[in-house]
């Protein structure tokens, strides 16, 4: 695969400490392809960026676009990169914050739906966000992104 063909995304994994321990904010991918899926359908809020945009700036921009709220201003913990099954390279940072999932106003995307119908419909990028403990987060997150959970745990440990 050429560097030109490789898609890159950057995102922010927001976390908080509660009486019950560490919690992570994940988004459920929007649109009809993910509507009835749970396992593997949750993600770090992220989005694609062009090579001339710094990944950190893209992560903050995409957070705002996907969730409709400003990203937290806490200290950023670099979580590195993972390569997802589709070949996309995802770079993430963890930032401590306490956001209300009810305050989220998701960005949208347009796609033809149903397939080959000629009809274009708009769907939310993330149809919901929720706080998860590490075990549940690991069970539902996109498989490659589980490495981000491990890296945050190492940093917090």
C-alpha positions in Angstrom: 0.0 0.0 0.0 1.4 3.4 -0.9 1.6 6.2 1.6 -0.8 8.2 -0.6 -3.4 5.4 -0.4 -3.1 5.0 3.4 -5.8 6.8 5.2 -5.0 8.4 8.6 -7.2 9.4 11.4 -6.5 11.1 14.7 -8.6 11.1 17.8 -9.0 11.8 21.5 -9.8 9.2 24.2 -11.3 11.2 27.0 -11.1 9.5 30.4 -12.2 10.3 34.0 -11.7 8.9 37.5 -14.9 8.1 39.4 -15.7 6.2 42.6 -16.0 3.1 40.5 -12.6 3.6 38.9 -11.4 4.6 35.5 -14.0 5.4 32.8 -13.5 6.0 29.1 -15.7 8.0 26.7 -16.4 6.1 23.4 -18.7 6.9 20.5 -20.9 4.4 18.7 -20.4 4.7 14.9 -23.5 6.1 13.2 -25.3 5.1 10.1 -27.3 2.1 9.1 -24.3 -0.3 8.8 -23.6 0.0 12.5 -27.2 0.5 13.9 -27.7 -3.0 15.2 -24.1 -3.7 16.2 -22.5 -3.3 19.6 -19.2 -5.3 19.7 -16.6 -3.6 17.5 -18.9 -0.6 16.8 -17.6 1.8 19.4 -14.6 4.0 18.7 -12.4 6.7 20.0 -13.9 10.0 18.6 -11.6 10.5 15.6 -11.5 11.5 12.0 -9.4 11.6 8.9 -6.9 14.3 8.1 -4.6 15.3 5.3 -0.8 14.9 5.5 -0.2 18.6 5.9 -2.3 18.9 9.1 -0.6 18.0 12.3 -2.2 14.9 13.9 -2.7 16.6 17.3 -4.6 19.5 15.7 -6.7 17.0 13.6 -7.6 15.1 16.7 -8.9 18.2 18.4 -10.7 19.4 15.3 -12.3 16.0 14.7 -13.4 15.8 18.3 -15.3 19.1 18.0 -16.8 18.1 14.6 -17.9 14.6 15.7 -19.2 15.5 19.1 -20.2 19.2 18.7 -18.4 20.3 21.8 -14.9 21.5 22.6 -12.3 18.9 23.6 -11.0 19.0 27.2 -7.9 21.1 27.7 -6.2 18.7 30.1 -2.7 17.3 29.6 -2.5 15.1 26.5 -1.1 11.6 26.9 0.3 10.3 23.6 -1.1 6.8 22.9 0.7 6.2 19.6 -0.7 4.6 16.5 -2.6 1.5 15.6 -3.4 0.0 12.2 -7.0 -1.1 11.8 -8.1 -4.1 9.8 -9.1 -1.8 6.9 -5.5 -0.5 6.8 -6.3 2.9 8.3 -3.6 4.3 10.7 -5.2 5.8 13.8 -3.2 8.1 16.1 -4.7 8.9 19.5 -4.1 10.9 22.7 -5.8 10.5 26.0 -7.1 13.6 27.8 -8.8 13.7 31.2 -12.2 15.3 31.2 -15.7 14.9 32.5 -18.2 15.4 29.6 -21.9 14.9 29.7 -22.9 12.5 26.9 -26.3 14.2 26.7 -24.5 17.4 25.6 -23.2 15.8 22.4 -24.5 17.2 19.1 -22.9 14.9 16.5 -21.7 15.9 13.1 -23.2 14.1 10.2 -22.3 12.4 6.9 -24.3 11.7 3.8 -24.4 8.3 2.0 -26.6 6.5 -0.5 -29.1 4.5 1.5 -30.5 1.9 0.8 -27.6 0.8 -1.5 -28.2 1.4 -5.2 -31.4 3.3 -4.4 -30.1 6.6 -5.7 -31.4 8.2 -2.5 -28.9 10.1 -0.3 -29.5 10.3 3.4 -27.8 12.1 6.3 -26.6 10.1 9.3 -24.8 11.1 12.6 -21.1 10.4 12.6 -21.5 9.0 16.1 -25.1 8.1 17.0 -24.4 8.1 20.7 -21.5 8.4 23.2 -21.2 6.7 26.6 -18.8 6.2 29.5 -17.4 2.7 29.9 -15.2 0.9 32.5 -12.1 -0.6 31.0 -13.5 -4.1 30.7 -16.7 -3.1 28.9 -14.7 -0.7 26.7 -12.4 -3.5 25.6 -15.4 -5.7 24.8 -17.0 -3.1 22.4 -14.2 -1.0 20.9 -12.9 -1.5 17.4 -10.4 -4.4 17.9 -7.2 -2.5 16.9 -8.1 0.4 19.2 -8.0 -1.8 22.3 -4.2 -1.1 22.3 -5.1 2.5 23.2 -6.8 1.2 26.4 -3.7 -0.8 27.3 -1.4 2.2 26.7 -3.6 4.4 28.9 -3.6 1.8 31.6 0.2 1.6 31.5 0.4 5.4 31.8 -2.1 5.5 34.6 -0.7 2.5 36.4 
